[in-house]
């Protein structure tokens, strides 16, 4: 019995470490202040209660600035909101050693936030990650179907 449990645990760990990155796409409904060439998150699957980092490659066409710049995350399951989070974007960027204002033409941003303990585990969630500039313009909006898990 112990061998079976150990083998199952090992297979689960292998499956988790080889999980494929979700396919991200734009969810912006109009013009944005950043052209995204690639967007990814790590670790994946997301770990509840632990940091997740987004790596964004692209070019911002306007400075990112303002004490009211916001990073919002909304997750839906069966079209019902099951997860929300909102952070001051400039604070998130400052934590990543990229303080506001972020100059026009910045080609790469990596920023991390914690996945809240209320994140649903083991279900496919349609996640929308949206950044809004201090002037109200959308910097970017990306969406993908993701899953979260309880990690050691």
Buried (B, 14 or more C-beta within 10 A) or exposed (E): EEEEEEEEEEEEEEEBEEEEEBEBEEBBEEEBBBEBEEBBBEBBBBBBEBEBEBBBBBBBBBBBBBEEBBBBBBBBBEEEEBBEBEBBBBBBBEBBEBEBBBEEEBEEBBBBBBBBEEBBEEEEBBBBBBBBBBEEBBBBBBBBBBBBBEEE
